[in-house]
Amino acid sequence: MPLPYDALLLLSFGGPEGVDDVLPFLENVLRGKRVPRERMLEVAEHYYLFDGVSPINEQNRALLASLIPELASHGINMPVYWGNRNWHPMLTDTVRQMAEDGVSRALAFATSAFASYSGCRQYLEDIERARAEVGPTAPEIDKLRLFHNHPGFIEPMSQRVREALDSIHEPARSAARLVFTAHSLPLTMANACTYVTQLQDACRLVAERVGCSGWDLVYQSRSGPPDQPWLEPDVCDHLRSLREERGCTDVVLIPIGFLSEHMEVVYDLDVEAAGLCERIGLNLVRSSVVGRHPRFVAMIRELVQERLEDNPRRLALGHLGAAPDACSPDCCKPIGRTIST
């Protein structure tokens, strides 16, 4: 029997790969959003510190290189494409190539585990915009479900945290505080989705698996106007509070809201947060993201299999259950849009 889908699309945010790319990339990110140009130029300096290169594109190439044989080894013989929202390869160009290759119906894996406008609904809008630009030959594209509590995300994330904890010598290790971090959102946006609920659930699942009862969820990378309330506490404010008010000496910082080591991880955490901790005498160990962990790659294949089988196993940990294949019409409303980098 022919498969109901004939291609897989890796759908991601995109990032610059050189100094000349930075401002055009950020202009794409900020188009139509209430972010002052001064903030854009400030963020640009973060990229310039790394020669204008975000790690996200190279990590997506590595993920593709792992995903293709993973699919093939389980009898899923379909081409895999890659398209970005904000930088090359641009999604519209990729959808056009898919049409030229004769793809009629594809699945899309978006590199975001949690429900929010930017992390879910906007990708659906991106897909429809790209299909409209390509025209009647564009393939149908169905997005795979969210996976914040899938064992293929929680298990490798737990392994990353254990590895970070193991780098702290006893007896300090047993007292180390786990601090999970994710991109902050305007409160109006957060209240229109289950972003915070899903993050709290994922943090709890990981903390349970590494045997730590002491953990916090904080936020980073705020970028909107100062008069707009956003999710708090800020990661740096919280780290300072842990040290100065609670006497904490060791922290494992866990970027659970991010799948790859892109700019908001390598700058906001490895430069800003790490610099603060050095100044205040707080030992900070940052866990890795899931990246292309074999279990995570297998999870993507499992999500594909769900959509190919009549009675699939929809794996999920905890009490929230598996996310639906399609979002409800009123979820993740585009209120108070934000910048991601």
C-alpha positions as CSV (number, residue, x, y, z in Angstrom):
1,M,0.0,0.0,0.0
2,P,1.3,3.5,-0.8
3,L,2.1,5.7,2.2
4,P,-0.5,8.5,2.9
5,Y,2.4,10.9,2.9
6,D,5.3,11.1,0.4
7,A,7.8,13.5,2.1
8,L,8.8,14.9,5.5
9,L,9.6,18.6,6.0
10,L,11.9,19.8,8.8
11,L,10.5,23.2,9.6
12,S,12.6,25.6,11.7
13,F,13.3,29.2,12.7
14,G,16.5,29.8,10.8
15,G,19.6,31.8,11.6
16,P,22.3,33.9,9.9
17,E,25.5,32.2,8.8
18,G,27.8,35.3,8.4
19,V,28.1,38.9,9.4
20,D,26.3,40.2,6.3
21,D,23.3,38.0,7.1
22,V,22.6,39.3,10.5
23,L,20.6,42.5,9.9
24,P,18.5,41.1,7.0
25,F,17.8,38.0,9.2
26,L,16.7,40.2,12.1
27,E,14.5,42.3,9.8
28,N,12.7,39.2,8.7
29,V,12.2,38.2,12.4
30,L,10.9,41.6,13.4
31,R,8.7,42.4,10.4
32,G,5.3,43.6,11.7
33,K,6.4,43.5,15.4
34,R,6.6,46.2,18.0
35,V,10.3,46.0,18.7
36,P,12.4,49.2,18.5
37,R,15.3,49.3,16.0
38,E,17.6,49.9,18.9
39,R,16.7,46.5,20.3
40,M,17.4,44.9,16.9
41,L,20.8,46.5,16.8
42,E,21.5,45.3,20.3
43,V,20.6,41.7,19.4
44,A,22.7,42.0,16.3
45,E,25.8,42.6,18.5
46,H,25.1,39.2,20.1
47,Y,25.6,37.6,16.6
48,Y,28.6,39.7,15.8
49,L,30.3,38.2,18.9
50,F,30.1,34.9,17.1
51,D,31.1,36.2,13.7
52,G,27.5,36.5,12.7
53,V,26.8,32.7,12.8
54,S,24.0,31.2,14.7
55,P,24.5,27.5,15.5
56,I,20.9,26.6,14.6
57,N,21.3,26.0,10.8
58,E,24.3,23.7,11.3
59,Q,22.4,21.8,14.0
60,N,19.5,21.3,11.6
61,R,21.9,19.9,9.0
62,A,23.2,17.5,11.6
63,L,19.6,16.6,12.6
64,L,18.7,15.9,9.0
65,A,21.8,13.7,8.6
66,S,20.6,11.6,11.5
67,L,17.0,11.6,10.6
68,I,17.3,10.3,7.0
69,P,18.8,6.9,7.9
70,E,16.6,6.6,11.0
71,L,13.5,6.7,8.8
72,A,15.0,4.4,6.2
73,S,16.0,1.8,8.8
74,H,12.3,1.5,9.8
75,G,11.0,1.2,6.3
76,I,9.9,4.8,5.9
77,N,11.2,5.7,2.5
78,M,10.4,9.3,1.9
79,P,12.6,12.3,1.0
80,V,13.3,14.8,3.8
81,Y,13.3,18.5,3.0
82,W,14.2,21.5,5.2
83,G,12.8,25.0,5.2
84,N,13.1,28.0,7.6
85,R,10.8,30.8,8.7
86,N,13.4,33.6,8.7
87,W,16.6,32.6,6.8
88,H,17.8,30.3,4.0
89,P,16.7,27.8,3.1
90,M,13.5,29.8,3.2
91,L,10.3,27.8,3.5
92,T,8.7,29.1,0.3
93,D,11.7,28.0,-1.7
94,T,11.6,24.6,-0.1
95,V,7.9,24.1,-0.8
96,R,8.5,25.2,-4.4
97,Q,11.2,22.5,-4.7
98,M,8.9,19.9,-3.2
99,A,6.3,20.8,-5.8
100,E,8.8,20.5,-8.6
101,D,9.8,17.1,-7.3
102,G,6.2,15.9,-7.4
103,V,5.5,15.8,-3.7
104,S,1.7,15.8,-3.2
105,R,1.3,15.4,0.6
106,A,3.9,15.9,3.3
107,L,4.3,15.9,7.0
108,A,6.2,18.7,8.8
109,F,8.2,18.5,12.0
110,A,8.6,21.9,13.6
111,T,11.6,22.4,16.0
112,S,9.4,23.5,18.9
113,A,8.1,21.2,21.7
114,F,5.7,23.6,23.3
115,A,2.4,25.3,22.5
116,S,2.6,29.1,21.7
117,Y,1.9,31.4,18.9
118,S,5.6,31.5,17.7
119,G,6.2,27.8,18.4
120,C,3.1,26.3,16.9
121,R,0.4,28.4,15.2
122,Q,2.8,30.7,13.4
123,Y,4.4,27.6,11.7
124,L,1.0,26.7,10.4
125,E,0.6,30.2,9.1
126,D,4.1,29.9,7.5
127,I,3.1,26.7,5.8
128,E,-0.1,28.2,4.3
129,R,1.7,31.4,3.2
130,A,4.3,29.4,1.4
131,R,1.8,27.1,-0.2
132,A,-0.2,30.2,-1.4
133,E,3.0,31.7,-2.9
134,V,3.9,28.5,-4.8
135,G,0.3,28.1,-6.1
136,P,-1.9,25.1,-7.0
137,T,1.0,22.7,-7.4
138,A,2.1,23.1,-3.8
139,P,1.8,19.9,-1.7
140,E,-0.6,19.6,1.2
141,I,1.5,19.8,4.4
142,D,0.3,18.5,7.8
143,K,2.2,19.5,10.9
144,L,3.2,16.8,13.4
145,R,1.9,17.1,16.9
146,L,3.7,18.9,19.8
147,F,5.8,16.6,22.0
148,H,6.7,18.3,25.3
149,N,5.9,15.1,27.3
150,H,7.0,12.5,24.7
151,P,9.5,10.1,26.2
152,G,11.7,10.8,23.2
153,F,12.1,14.4,24.5
154,I,12.0,13.8,28.2
155,E,14.4,10.9,28.3
156,P,17.3,12.6,26.4
157,M,16.7,15.8,28.3
158,S,17.0,13.9,31.5
159,Q,20.2,12.4,30.3
160,R,21.6,15.8,29.5
161,V,20.7,17.0,33.0
162,R,22.3,14.0,34.7
163,E,25.5,14.6,32.7
164,A,25.6,18.2,33.9
165,L,24.9,17.1,37.5
166,D,27.7,14.6,37.4
167,S,30.2,17.4,36.7
168,I,29.5,18.8,40.2
169,H,31.4,17.1,42.9
170,E,29.7,15.7,46.0
171,P,28.4,16.9,48.5
172,A,27.5,20.0,46.5
173,R,25.8,17.9,43.8
174,S,23.0,16.7,46.0
175,A,22.2,20.3,47.0
176,A,22.4,21.7,43.4
177,R,19.4,23.6,42.3
178,L,17.9,22.8,38.9
179,V,16.9,25.9,37.0
180,F,14.9,25.3,33.8
181,T,14.7,28.1,31.3
182,A,12.5,28.9,28.3
183,H,11.8,31.9,26.1
184,S,9.7,34.5,27.8
185,L,6.4,35.6,26.2
186,P,4.0,38.5,26.6
187,L,1.4,37.6,29.3
188,T,-1.4,38.1,26.8
189,M,0.2,35.5,24.5
190,A,1.0,33.1,27.3
191,N,-2.6,33.3,28.6
192,A,-3.9,32.3,25.2
193,C,-2.1,28.9,25.1
194,T,-0.8,26.1,27.3
195,Y,2.8,27.1,27.1
196,V,3.4,27.5,30.8
197,T,1.4,24.4,31.7
198,Q,3.4,22.3,29.3
199,L,6.7,23.7,30.4
200,Q,5.9,23.0,34.1
201,D,4.9,19.5,33.2
202,A,8.1,18.8,31.2
203,C,10.3,20.3,34.0
204,R,8.6,18.1,36.6
205,L,9.0,15.0,34.4
206,V,12.8,15.7,34.0
207,A,13.3,16.5,37.6
208,E,11.7,13.3,38.8
209,R,13.9,11.3,36.5
210,V,17.1,12.8,37.8
211,G,15.9,12.5,41.4
212,C,15.9,16.3,42.2
213,S,13.0,17.8,44.1
214,G,14.4,21.3,44.0
215,W,13.8,23.0,40.7
216,D,12.5,26.3,39.2
217,L,11.1,27.4,35.9
218,V,12.4,30.8,34.7
219,Y,12.3,32.8,31.5
220,Q,14.8,34.5,29.2
221,S,15.3,36.6,26.1
222,R,12.6,39.2,26.7
223,S,12.5,41.7,23.8
224,G,9.2,43.6,23.7
225,P,8.4,47.2,24.9
226,P,9.0,47.8,28.6
227,D,5.3,48.7,29.2
228,Q,4.2,45.2,28.2
229,P,4.1,42.5,30.9
230,W,6.0,39.3,30.1
231,L,6.5,36.0,31.8
232,E,8.8,36.1,34.8
233,P,11.1,35.6,36.7
234,D,13.9,36.5,34.4
235,V,16.8,34.0,34.5
236,C,19.4,36.4,35.6
237,D,17.2,38.0,38.3
238,H,16.5,34.5,39.6
239,L,20.1,33.4,39.7
240,R,21.0,36.5,41.6
241,S,18.2,35.7,44.1
242,L,19.3,32.1,44.6
243,R,22.8,33.2,45.5
244,E,22.2,36.4,47.5
245,E,18.9,35.6,49.2
246,R,19.0,31.8,49.6
247,G,22.7,31.1,49.7
248,C,22.7,28.7,46.8
249,T,26.2,27.6,45.7
250,D,25.6,25.4,42.7
251,V,23.0,25.6,39.9
252,V,22.3,23.4,36.8
253,L,20.8,25.7,34.1
254,I,18.6,23.7,31.7
255,P,17.4,25.3,28.4
256,I,14.4,23.0,28.2
257,G,12.6,25.4,25.9
258,F,15.2,25.1,23.2
259,L,16.1,22.1,21.0
260,S,19.3,23.4,19.6
261,E,22.3,25.5,20.7
262,H,21.2,28.6,18.9
263,M,21.9,32.2,19.8
264,E,19.5,32.5,22.8
265,V,21.4,29.7,24.4
266,V,25.0,30.5,23.6
267,Y,24.6,34.3,24.3
268,D,21.8,34.7,26.8
269,L,22.9,31.8,28.9
270,D,26.6,31.1,28.1
271,V,27.6,34.8,28.1
272,E,25.1,36.8,30.1
273,A,24.0,34.3,32.7
274,A,27.4,32.7,33.1
275,G,29.0,36.1,33.4
276,L,26.6,37.1,36.2
277,C,27.3,33.8,38.1
278,E,31.0,34.4,37.9
279,R,30.6,37.8,39.4
280,I,28.4,36.7,42.3
281,G,30.2,33.5,43.1
282,L,27.6,31.0,42.0
283,N,28.8,27.8,40.3
284,L,26.8,27.5,37.1
285,V,26.7,24.3,35.0
286,R,24.7,24.5,31.8
287,S,23.1,21.3,30.5
288,S,23.1,20.6,26.8
289,V,20.0,20.7,24.7
290,V,18.6,17.5,23.1
291,G,20.2,18.4,19.8
292,R,20.4,15.2,17.7
293,H,20.4,12.7,20.6
294,P,19.5,9.3,19.1
295,R,16.4,9.0,21.3
296,F,15.2,12.4,20.0
297,V,15.8,11.4,16.4
298,A,13.9,8.2,17.0
299,M,11.0,10.3,18.5
300,I,10.7,12.2,15.2
301,R,10.4,8.9,13.4
302,E,7.8,7.8,15.9
303,L,5.7,10.9,15.3
304,V,5.9,10.2,11.6
305,Q,4.8,6.6,12.2
306,E,1.8,7.9,14.2
307,R,0.5,9.5,11.1
308,L,1.2,6.6,8.8
309,E,-0.6,3.9,10.9
310,D,-4.3,3.3,11.5
311,N,-3.9,2.5,15.2
312,P,-0.7,4.2,16.4
313,R,0.9,4.3,19.8
314,R,0.7,7.9,20.9
315,L,3.5,8.0,23.5
316,A,3.2,10.6,26.3
317,L,4.4,10.8,29.9
318,G,2.5,12.3,32.8
319,H,-1.1,13.2,33.1
320,L,-1.6,15.7,30.3
321,G,-1.6,13.0,27.6
322,A,-0.5,13.3,24.0
323,A,-1.1,16.6,22.2
324,P,-3.7,16.5,19.4
325,D,-2.6,16.3,15.7
326,A,-4.5,19.6,15.0
327,C,-4.8,22.6,17.3
328,S,-8.2,23.9,18.2
329,P,-9.2,27.1,16.3
330,D,-8.9,29.3,19.4
331,C,-5.5,28.2,20.8
332,C,-2.2,30.0,20.6
333,K,-3.7,33.3,19.4
334,P,-1.2,35.8,17.9
335,I,-1.4,38.3,20.7
336,G,1.7,40.3,21.8
337,R,4.2,38.8,19.3
338,T,7.8,38.4,20.3
339,I,11.3,38.1,18.8
340,S,13.2,34.9,18.9
341,T,16.9,34.7,18.0
